[in-house]
Amino acid sequence: QGQLDESGGGLVQAGGSLRLSCAASGRNISDYNMAWYRQAPGKEREIVASISWSGANINYATYSVKHRFTIIRDNDKNTLYLQMNSLEPEDTAMYYCNTDHHSGAYYFNWGPGTQVTVSS
């Protein structure tokens, strides 16, 4: 099973930006459709955005995320990114990456996640 290590989170004011990174090891992300997930306190983990193995197909979970976030993959660096702009307090959550659950399974062990906190 591969390993994931998320980073780049932090505390920002509403309207700010963050760029999350997810470095993979043990498996090549180029073999998988990948996704970013988030889990807010007291809520279930939810998918935020997904990207196909080639990068040709990208999906965002909501209209709001679609117009503020960008999912990017660099297969050569075995790293997934999430550029987040115009952050809102509702984006506060722990963010994780893994394979797209629509692929039928998670092929990496869950990483520690990276905390994003947006103040109003």
Secondary structure, DSSP 8 states (H G I E B T S, - for coil): -BEEEEE--EEEETT--EEEEEEEESS-GGGS-EEEEEE-TTS--EEEEEE-TTS--EEESSHHHHTTEEEEEETTTTEEEEEE-S--GGG-EEEEEEE-GGGSS--B-----EEEEEE-
